[in-house]
């Protein structure tokens, strides 16, 4: 068993881990121990993991016994994963959104997502670091930074390459093989960005497909949890385990919801054949030469694999003037609701309390200030302001009717194609529609970008679709992945 662990767990996917456990060449307990040892060895450099689960080995041992006695629960039985630190778990792990104000907070119960994953047999290794409050605290905060965990670094070149945000820890840990897979959350780009920057697959589901109950929110009209994995198949496996209906989440009861307990049947290595893919050139204008070359190569690859490329595709919303008014209104309401029901160990019960706590502990809490929190706190927290109602209406009209749905309807598209988390991806976020990114290559050169980081490094190719088009997006992403195999593991950090 030691030989299997030493030779085979780097870059191991869920199916190979499951096969080894079924064959008896690996146990969940041994697998969990191996990941915990890697976290102990490499996390001090990457700061991707906030805390490990003190019960992880015991849970794994119990699942091994269950497998021997009654068989496997399914593809996630005994598989070690990390959860982003804004996802509640009703155990001995904290849920803090990266904030020292919640560093001692124990959630009273599992989030719906955690409950579903536990039922599927997943082992929670720990909580992943994240941009504090999902990067809705300060306009100058670096992606990947939290007052509780420090700055998460990209394992491909720590301190040089952008790590992406706000599911930064989930991305860096999965890329560096500190877990088999991770769950992130996204409002706008927070799964797609770190997945792209860390040569991963990241899937942001349609709003209403995955429950948001028990997840510290930004904005309910855009927030969703989703898988961050090293392969498209692993993303499909995790997604299927997260789609059970939660009556407490109103979006899951909306008409038109389409969900599956298993998304792997949609994976097709020939899935690009005959697919109609739109190229929205307006959103490629800001790319530097190296990244532009990557997206052009992706377009040619799709053509070579039989896709019908519609190029260019113009969207009526391209020149629209967007605002960000939805986010502060929904954040205050959502955070106050969450904190009012929070468990033990929290120093704050309202956004007012949080701002006051940060001010009183400013040396530790306010490295980048809290102007975004203060901005949000100026709203009523009731979601009744006309400005909010109009902004939400405009978001949906522009991003859906004059954006993604317009393009798909007018050109009979299966998906739109973008590079990583570039400007056009905000369309899918505002629309509440799904997106999936898959490793698309490596930029050898770049320009200085956010926080002094370079745009060099891993780049993702992102497919965007309409509501509940996850089966189509997974099919396209899988076909692209199988045709390219661009992902490679980063070196172990020193």
Order of alpha helices (4+ residues) and beta strands (2+ residues): alpha-alpha-alpha-beta-alpha-beta-alpha-beta-beta-beta-alpha-beta-alpha-beta-beta-alpha-beta-alpha-beta-alpha-alpha-alpha-alpha-alpha-alpha-beta-alpha-beta-beta-alpha
